[in-house]
Amino acid sequence: MKKINKYVFLILISVFLSSCYTHKIIYIKDAPPKKRVEYKIEKTFPDAVWIAGHWKWVKKKHDYVWVPGRWVKLKKHRIWIPGSWEKTRRGWFWLEGYWK
């Protein structure tokens, strides 16, 4: 019984700590380039969802780099909300895509 309580405690602590994680937003002065035209490759497995490519800011290069689209496994009863570049007074920032 003590062993089970220990695992439950560890799981609860890890969930708590992961919810405390804050992602630092990086603002970029220059707008990202226009989106590229992408051609989807054939599905590599059934129940796949296409995640479109996007521009990623690479701090070391001080420039945008294209991240190509890819197929990912569908999460049951969820839909993919794509990421997007958002403009604010402070500059542009990337809003990550997520499963809803």
Rosetta constraint file for C-alpha pairs under 8 A:
AtomPair CA 1 CA 5 HARMONIC 6.35 0.50
AtomPair CA 2 CA 6 HARMONIC 6.13 0.50
AtomPair CA 3 CA 7 HARMONIC 6.45 0.50
AtomPair CA 4 CA 8 HARMONIC 6.20 0.50
AtomPair CA 5 CA 9 HARMONIC 6.02 0.50
AtomPair CA 6 CA 10 HARMONIC 6.20 0.50
AtomPair CA 7 CA 11 HARMONIC 6.13 0.50
AtomPair CA 8 CA 12 HARMONIC 6.18 0.50
AtomPair CA 9 CA 13 HARMONIC 6.16 0.50
AtomPair CA 10 CA 14 HARMONIC 6.17 0.50
AtomPair CA 11 CA 15 HARMONIC 6.21 0.50
AtomPair CA 12 CA 16 HARMONIC 6.15 0.50
AtomPair CA 13 CA 17 HARMONIC 6.09 0.50
AtomPair CA 14 CA 18 HARMONIC 6.04 0.50
AtomPair CA 15 CA 19 HARMONIC 6.29 0.50
AtomPair CA 16 CA 20 HARMONIC 6.50 0.50
AtomPair CA 17 CA 21 HARMONIC 6.70 0.50
AtomPair CA 25 CA 93 HARMONIC 6.86 0.50
AtomPair CA 26 CA 93 HARMONIC 6.12 0.50
AtomPair CA 27 CA 90 HARMONIC 6.41 0.50
AtomPair CA 27 CA 91 HARMONIC 5.13 0.50
AtomPair CA 27 CA 92 HARMONIC 5.24 0.50
AtomPair CA 27 CA 93 HARMONIC 5.04 0.50
AtomPair CA 28 CA 90 HARMONIC 7.99 0.50
AtomPair CA 28 CA 91 HARMONIC 5.22 0.50
AtomPair CA 28 CA 92 HARMONIC 4.96 0.50
AtomPair CA 28 CA 93 HARMONIC 6.38 0.50
AtomPair CA 29 CA 90 HARMONIC 7.60 0.50
AtomPair CA 29 CA 91 HARMONIC 4.86 0.50
AtomPair CA 29 CA 92 HARMONIC 6.29 0.50
AtomPair CA 30 CA 91 HARMONIC 7.38 0.50
AtomPair CA 30 CA 92 HARMONIC 7.16 0.50
AtomPair CA 31 CA 91 HARMONIC 7.98 0.50
AtomPair CA 31 CA 92 HARMONIC 6.30 0.50
AtomPair CA 32 CA 55 HARMONIC 6.65 0.50
AtomPair CA 32 CA 64 HARMONIC 6.83 0.50
AtomPair CA 32 CA 85 HARMONIC 7.53 0.50
AtomPair CA 32 CA 92 HARMONIC 7.91 0.50
AtomPair CA 33 CA 55 HARMONIC 7.31 0.50
AtomPair CA 33 CA 64 HARMONIC 7.73 0.50
AtomPair CA 35 CA 54 HARMONIC 6.84 0.50
AtomPair CA 35 CA 55 HARMONIC 7.48 0.50
AtomPair CA 36 CA 54 HARMONIC 7.96 0.50
AtomPair CA 38 CA 52 HARMONIC 7.82 0.50
AtomPair CA 38 CA 53 HARMONIC 7.50 0.50
AtomPair CA 38 CA 69 HARMONIC 7.59 0.50
AtomPair CA 40 CA 50 HARMONIC 7.71 0.50
AtomPair CA 40 CA 69 HARMONIC 7.63 0.50
AtomPair CA 40 CA 70 HARMONIC 7.99 0.50
AtomPair CA 43 CA 48 HARMONIC 6.66 0.50
AtomPair CA 43 CA 71 HARMONIC 6.79 0.50
AtomPair CA 44 CA 48 HARMONIC 7.66 0.50
AtomPair CA 44 CA 71 HARMONIC 7.22 0.50
AtomPair CA 47 CA 73 HARMONIC 6.29 0.50
AtomPair CA 47 CA 74 HARMONIC 5.57 0.50
AtomPair CA 48 CA 71 HARMONIC 5.78 0.50
AtomPair CA 48 CA 72 HARMONIC 5.40 0.50
AtomPair CA 48 CA 73 HARMONIC 4.77 0.50
AtomPair CA 48 CA 74 HARMONIC 5.29 0.50
AtomPair CA 49 CA 71 HARMONIC 5.47 0.50
AtomPair CA 49 CA 72 HARMONIC 5.37 0.50
AtomPair CA 49 CA 73 HARMONIC 6.24 0.50
AtomPair CA 49 CA 74 HARMONIC 5.62 0.50
AtomPair CA 49 CA 80 HARMONIC 7.93 0.50
AtomPair CA 50 CA 69 HARMONIC 7.04 0.50
AtomPair CA 50 CA 70 HARMONIC 5.81 0.50
AtomPair CA 50 CA 71 HARMONIC 4.59 0.50
AtomPair CA 50 CA 72 HARMONIC 6.48 0.50
AtomPair CA 51 CA 69 HARMONIC 5.41 0.50
AtomPair CA 51 CA 70 HARMONIC 5.37 0.50
AtomPair CA 51 CA 71 HARMONIC 6.07 0.50
AtomPair CA 51 CA 72 HARMONIC 7.04 0.50
AtomPair CA 51 CA 80 HARMONIC 7.95 0.50
AtomPair CA 51 CA 82 HARMONIC 7.25 0.50
AtomPair CA 52 CA 68 HARMONIC 7.13 0.50
AtomPair CA 52 CA 69 HARMONIC 4.28 0.50
AtomPair CA 52 CA 70 HARMONIC 6.66 0.50
AtomPair CA 52 CA 82 HARMONIC 7.64 0.50
AtomPair CA 53 CA 66 HARMONIC 7.15 0.50
AtomPair CA 53 CA 67 HARMONIC 5.31 0.50
AtomPair CA 53 CA 68 HARMONIC 4.28 0.50
AtomPair CA 53 CA 69 HARMONIC 3.78 0.50
AtomPair CA 53 CA 70 HARMONIC 7.34 0.50
AtomPair CA 54 CA 66 HARMONIC 5.91 0.50
AtomPair CA 54 CA 67 HARMONIC 5.37 0.50
AtomPair CA 54 CA 68 HARMONIC 6.74 0.50
AtomPair CA 54 CA 69 HARMONIC 7.45 0.50
AtomPair CA 55 CA 64 HARMONIC 5.90 0.50
AtomPair CA 55 CA 65 HARMONIC 5.59 0.50
AtomPair CA 55 CA 66 HARMONIC 4.62 0.50
AtomPair CA 55 CA 67 HARMONIC 6.00 0.50
AtomPair CA 56 CA 64 HARMONIC 5.35 0.50
AtomPair CA 56 CA 65 HARMONIC 5.25 0.50
AtomPair CA 56 CA 66 HARMONIC 6.18 0.50
AtomPair CA 56 CA 67 HARMONIC 6.59 0.50
AtomPair CA 56 CA 94 HARMONIC 7.88 0.50
AtomPair CA 57 CA 62 HARMONIC 7.31 0.50
AtomPair CA 57 CA 63 HARMONIC 5.91 0.50
AtomPair CA 57 CA 64 HARMONIC 4.48 0.50
AtomPair CA 57 CA 65 HARMONIC 6.34 0.50
AtomPair CA 58 CA 62 HARMONIC 5.90 0.50
AtomPair CA 58 CA 63 HARMONIC 5.73 0.50
AtomPair CA 58 CA 64 HARMONIC 5.95 0.50
AtomPair CA 58 CA 65 HARMONIC 6.71 0.50
AtomPair CA 59 CA 63 HARMONIC 6.96 0.50
AtomPair CA 74 CA 78 HARMONIC 7.72 0.50
AtomPair CA 75 CA 79 HARMONIC 7.55 0.50
AtomPair CA 75 CA 99 HARMONIC 7.77 0.50
AtomPair CA 78 CA 99 HARMONIC 6.01 0.50
AtomPair CA 78 CA 100 HARMONIC 5.31 0.50
AtomPair CA 79 CA 99 HARMONIC 5.59 0.50
AtomPair CA 79 CA 100 HARMONIC 5.38 0.50
AtomPair CA 80 CA 97 HARMONIC 7.20 0.50
AtomPair CA 80 CA 98 HARMONIC 5.91 0.50
AtomPair CA 80 CA 99 HARMONIC 4.68 0.50
AtomPair CA 80 CA 100 HARMONIC 6.37 0.50
AtomPair CA 81 CA 97 HARMONIC 5.40 0.50
AtomPair CA 81 CA 98 HARMONIC 5.31 0.50
AtomPair CA 81 CA 99 HARMONIC 6.01 0.50
AtomPair CA 81 CA 100 HARMONIC 6.76 0.50
AtomPair CA 82 CA 96 HARMONIC 7.34 0.50
AtomPair CA 82 CA 97 HARMONIC 4.35 0.50
AtomPair CA 82 CA 98 HARMONIC 6.68 0.50
AtomPair CA 83 CA 94 HARMONIC 7.15 0.50
AtomPair CA 83 CA 95 HARMONIC 5.33 0.50
AtomPair CA 83 CA 96 HARMONIC 4.48 0.50
AtomPair CA 83 CA 97 HARMONIC 3.69 0.50
AtomPair CA 83 CA 98 HARMONIC 7.36 0.50
AtomPair CA 84 CA 94 HARMONIC 5.90 0.50
AtomPair CA 84 CA 95 HARMONIC 5.31 0.50
AtomPair CA 84 CA 96 HARMONIC 6.83 0.50
AtomPair CA 84 CA 97 HARMONIC 7.35 0.50
AtomPair CA 85 CA 92 HARMONIC 6.49 0.50
AtomPair CA 85 CA 93 HARMONIC 5.65 0.50
AtomPair CA 85 CA 94 HARMONIC 4.60 0.50
AtomPair CA 85 CA 95 HARMONIC 6.08 0.50
AtomPair CA 86 CA 92 HARMONIC 5.54 0.50
AtomPair CA 86 CA 93 HARMONIC 5.47 0.50
AtomPair CA 86 CA 94 HARMONIC 6.33 0.50
AtomPair CA 86 CA 95 HARMONIC 6.90 0.50
AtomPair CA 87 CA 91 HARMONIC 5.79 0.50
AtomPair CA 87 CA 92 HARMONIC 4.50 0.50
AtomPair CA 87 CA 93 HARMONIC 6.66 0.50
AtomPair CA 88 CA 92 HARMONIC 6.14 0.50
AtomPair CA 88 CA 93 HARMONIC 7.97 0.50
